[in-house]
């Protein structure tokens, strides 16, 4: 799974235990073990993660608990990261919520 370079620390220190993805279909499975990296074309990884759960929800449905699990301190911080990744904030967009742990 790909993560922005500035999120590596929050994944490794286990502050970030959830990620939201704007996928057309599920690309990971519960119980699956995946390499976390920052560049698709590079084979180097920074962590191995195990998927604990997957659910879908509207992007705008994220609450304080979800924001914390995303490794953020506020909705504004999460929105900034989201926009950096996907270009815009669309609260009605259906996203996959993926809970994971570093193993």
C-alpha positions as a Python dict, from the first residue, in 0.01 Angstrom:
ca = {
    (1, 'X'): (0, 0, 0),
    (2, 'X'): (120, 347, -82),
    (3, 'X'): (150, 625, 174),
    (4, 'X'): (276, 980, 141),
    (5, 'X'): (633, 1021, 270),
    (6, 'X'): (519, 1259, 544),
    (7, 'X'): (288, 986, 682),
    (8, 'X'): (564, 729, 734),
    (9, 'X'): (637, 845, 1090),
    (10, 'X'): (271, 826, 1194),
    (11, 'X'): (240, 473, 1053),
    (12, 'X'): (562, 355, 1220),
    (13, 'X'): (480, 504, 1560),
    (14, 'X'): (130, 355, 1532),
    (15, 'X'): (-46, 693, 1551),
    (16, 'X'): (-201, 622, 1209),
    (17, 'X'): (-394, 294, 1218),
    (18, 'X'): (-657, 371, 957),
    (19, 'X'): (-653, 496, 601),
    (20, 'X'): (-929, 605, 367),
    (21, 'X'): (-898, 526, 0),
    (22, 'X'): (-1097, 640, -302),
    (23, 'X'): (-1089, 306, -484),
    (24, 'X'): (-1342, 173, -733),
    (25, 'X'): (-1307, -172, -573),
    (26, 'X'): (-1129, -326, -277),
    (27, 'X'): (-760, -371, -345),
    (28, 'X'): (-674, -539, -13),
    (29, 'X'): (-843, -803, 199),
    (30, 'X'): (-904, -845, 571),
    (31, 'X'): (-624, -1052, 720),
    (32, 'X'): (-396, -973, 427),
    (33, 'X'): (-37, -869, 490),
    (34, 'X'): (103, -594, 268),
    (35, 'X'): (421, -395, 228),
    (36, 'X'): (387, -23, 297),
    (37, 'X'): (586, 199, 64),
    (38, 'X'): (603, 558, -50),
    (39, 'X'): (665, 502, -419),
    (40, 'X'): (487, 257, -647),
    (41, 'X'): (787, 218, -875),
    (42, 'X'): (1031, 154, -591),
    (43, 'X'): (1048, -186, -425),
    (44, 'X'): (1174, -52, -91),
    (45, 'X'): (926, -67, 194),
    (46, 'X'): (908, 109, 530),
    (47, 'X'): (670, -130, 710),
    (48, 'X'): (467, -446, 685),
    (49, 'X'): (101, -400, 771),
    (50, 'X'): (-186, -639, 836),
    (51, 'X'): (-541, -538, 741),
    (52, 'X'): (-774, -564, 1041),
    (53, 'X'): (-1099, -438, 887),
    (54, 'X'): (-1245, -276, 579),
    (55, 'X'): (-1569, -81, 560),
    (56, 'X'): (-1714, 180, 331),
    (57, 'X'): (-1857, 518, 424),
    (58, 'X'): (-1900, 868, 290),
    (59, 'X'): (-1584, 1074, 316),
    (60, 'X'): (-1770, 1347, 504),
    (61, 'X'): (-1886, 1096, 768),
    (62, 'X'): (-1544, 1087, 932),
    (63, 'X'): (-1574, 1170, 1302),
    (64, 'X'): (-1325, 1266, 1573),
    (65, 'X'): (-1240, 902, 1639),
    (66, 'X'): (-1168, 841, 1269),
    (67, 'X'): (-961, 1158, 1247),
    (68, 'X'): (-747, 1037, 1538),
    (69, 'X'): (-707, 690, 1382),
    (70, 'X'): (-593, 864, 1060),
    (71, 'X'): (-310, 1013, 1267),
    (72, 'X'): (-452, 1367, 1253),
    (73, 'X'): (-534, 1620, 1522),
    (74, 'X'): (-824, 1790, 1344),
    (75, 'X'): (-1063, 1765, 1052),
    (76, 'X'): (-877, 2052, 883),
    (77, 'X'): (-550, 1858, 905),
    (78, 'X'): (-716, 1547, 759),
    (79, 'X'): (-877, 1751, 479),
    (80, 'X'): (-539, 1900, 388),
    (81, 'X'): (-384, 1553, 360),
    (82, 'X'): (-684, 1425, 162),
    (83, 'X'): (-671, 1715, -85),
    (84, 'X'): (-295, 1663, -124),
    (85, 'X'): (-366, 1301, -220),
    (86, 'X'): (-686, 1332, -424),
    (87, 'X'): (-708, 1696, -533),
    (88, 'X'): (-1039, 1793, -375),
    (89, 'X'): (-1266, 1737, -76),
    (90, 'X'): (-1595, 1575, -177),
    (91, 'X'): (-1789, 1481, 140),
    (92, 'X'): (-2037, 1264, -54),
    (93, 'X'): (-1762, 1048, -208),
    (94, 'X'): (-1780, 680, -107),
    (95, 'X'): (-1446, 567, 37),
    (96, 'X'): (-1300, 249, 179),
    (97, 'X'): (-1193, 277, 543),
    (98, 'X'): (-907, 37, 606),
    (99, 'X'): (-791, -42, 959),
    (100, 'X'): (-442, -185, 985),
    (101, 'X'): (-162, -262, 1225),
    (102, 'X'): (211, -264, 1176),
    (103, 'X'): (354, -613, 1223),
}
